[in-house]
Amino acid sequence: MIESKIAEILEQLGNKVKLIAVSKNNPPAKITEAYAAGQKVFGENKVQELCTKYEALPKDIEWHLIGHLQKNKVKYIAPFVACIHSVDSIALLETIQKEAHKNNRIIQVLLQLKVAQEEHKFGMSLDEAEHLIMHLQSNPMPNISVAGIMGMSTNTENEEIINQEFKTLRTNFEFLKKTHFAQHPEFTEISMGMSNDYPIAIANGSTMVRIGSLIFGERS
Ligand SMILES: *Cc1c(COP(=O)(O)O)cnc(C)c1O
């Protein structure tokens, strides 16, 4: 079941879009099943759960933190996390730099931009992201690689709204690339698209989709 779902999704993604299998709220046994089917990249949204699964599962898994991250928890994931999708403040970025340095690692991060209409969705405005980037230019952080942006669409049935929001993310990515990252070949990623909207995200240039329930079933 998990294996055939992954195969089905990978076929639609082609070779330009990376699949982050979002395993939150699912037991390690289900991750093992996906891993046996060849999936090596997994996303979690809570630090505690991510650490427990990291300890229990094969060490060649590439772990992505996709949920909101508190500064005081960065130290727990810094030894192993591959990519943090949810950077939304200078203070958080500075903490990641400090902890990555302690671990002698370079951690990939994405800048989370808010385009959805819901009040509770985390993320920066384009202005705030530019402010953060300018800070980064005057305070270099050698243990961080800013690899692109992440965003979520509004939770709605209205595909036109979702399409517009993903278009906005793409446009914001192109703008940041041109304005601030022209000399940074590593700035390439647009993390957008989940179970219910990933085809629209791919049509708008997504390079990473974060898919959970479609692979693992509805979460309890
Ligand atoms: C849970 C979650 C996903 C995956 O959601 P599904 O609808 O289960 O595919 C993707 N991104 C983030 C940030 C999430 O929290």
Ligand as a Chemical Component Dictionary entry (heavy atoms), coordinates in Angstrom:
data_LIG
# 
_chem_comp.id                   LIG 
_chem_comp.type                 NON-POLYMER 
_chem_comp.pdbx_formal_charge   0 
_chem_comp.three_letter_code    LIG 
# 
loop_
_chem_comp_atom.comp_id 
_chem_comp_atom.atom_id 
_chem_comp_atom.alt_atom_id 
_chem_comp_atom.type_symbol 
_chem_comp_atom.charge 
_chem_comp_atom.model_Cartn_x 
_chem_comp_atom.model_Cartn_y 
_chem_comp_atom.model_Cartn_z 
_chem_comp_atom.pdbx_ordinal 
LIG C1 C1 C 0 1.560  17.794 7.894 1  
LIG C2 C2 C 0 2.323  18.659 6.977 2  
LIG C3 C3 C 0 2.472  18.313 5.620 3  
LIG C4 C4 C 0 1.838  17.093 4.988 4  
LIG O1 O1 O 0 0.449  17.197 4.993 5  
LIG P1 P1 P 0 -0.456 16.108 4.230 6  
LIG O2 O2 O 0 -1.725 16.841 3.976 7  
LIG O3 O3 O 0 -0.627 14.980 5.176 8  
LIG O4 O4 O 0 0.238  15.722 2.987 9  
LIG C5 C5 C 0 3.230  19.166 4.827 10 
LIG N1 N1 N 0 3.817  20.281 5.315 11 
LIG C6 C6 C 0 3.698  20.637 6.607 12 
LIG C7 C7 C 0 4.375  21.870 7.076 13 
LIG C8 C8 C 0 2.956  19.843 7.480 14 
LIG O5 O5 O 0 2.840  20.213 8.762 15 
# 
loop_
_chem_comp_bond.comp_id 
_chem_comp_bond.atom_id_1 
_chem_comp_bond.atom_id_2 
_chem_comp_bond.value_order 
_chem_comp_bond.pdbx_ordinal 
LIG C1 C2 SING 1  
LIG C2 C3 SING 2  
LIG C2 C8 DOUB 3  
LIG C3 C4 SING 4  
LIG C3 C5 DOUB 5  
LIG C4 O1 SING 6  
LIG O1 P1 SING 7  
LIG P1 O2 DOUB 8  
LIG P1 O3 SING 9  
LIG P1 O4 SING 10 
LIG C5 N1 SING 11 
LIG N1 C6 DOUB 12 
LIG C6 C7 SING 13 
LIG C6 C8 SING 14 
LIG C8 O5 SING 15 
# 
